[in-house]
Amino acid sequence: MLYFITEYVIISIEVMDMYSNEFEKCFADFLDRHEYDEAENALFAMVRIAFSAGWQAAGGAPPQSERIYELLPPCPSSVSRKPER
């Protein structure tokens, strides 16, 4: 990791090793698999739960249950109207 100190901030730049084209192709193929998506979702959920625990421990309000969506009955005018041909 490289660090640059400016007048106001420290900037860090991560230097990554270069791998072969074969490695990069295989890694890209791995990222495209559904197993990776499942693992990424699990990691995200763990980080979110840990953050929420810290948030609440610091006095933050716990999350509130809310409806994600609500099904509405059909509009009366759309029920009686037949499609035009």
Contacts in CASP RR format, 6 or more apart in sequence:
PFRMAT RR
TARGET T0000
AUTHOR 0000-0000-0000
METHOD contacts of the structure
MODEL  1
MLYFITEYVIISIEVMDMYSNEFEKCFADFLDRHEYDEAENALFAMVRIA
FSAGWQAAGGAPPQSERIYELLPPCPSSVSRKPER
1 12 0 8 1.000
1 13 0 8 1.000
1 14 0 8 1.000
1 15 0 8 1.000
2 12 0 8 1.000
2 13 0 8 1.000
2 14 0 8 1.000
2 15 0 8 1.000
3 10 0 8 1.000
3 11 0 8 1.000
3 12 0 8 1.000
3 13 0 8 1.000
4 10 0 8 1.000
4 11 0 8 1.000
4 12 0 8 1.000
4 13 0 8 1.000
5 11 0 8 1.000
19 27 0 8 1.000
30 36 0 8 1.000
52 62 0 8 1.000
52 63 0 8 1.000
56 62 0 8 1.000
END
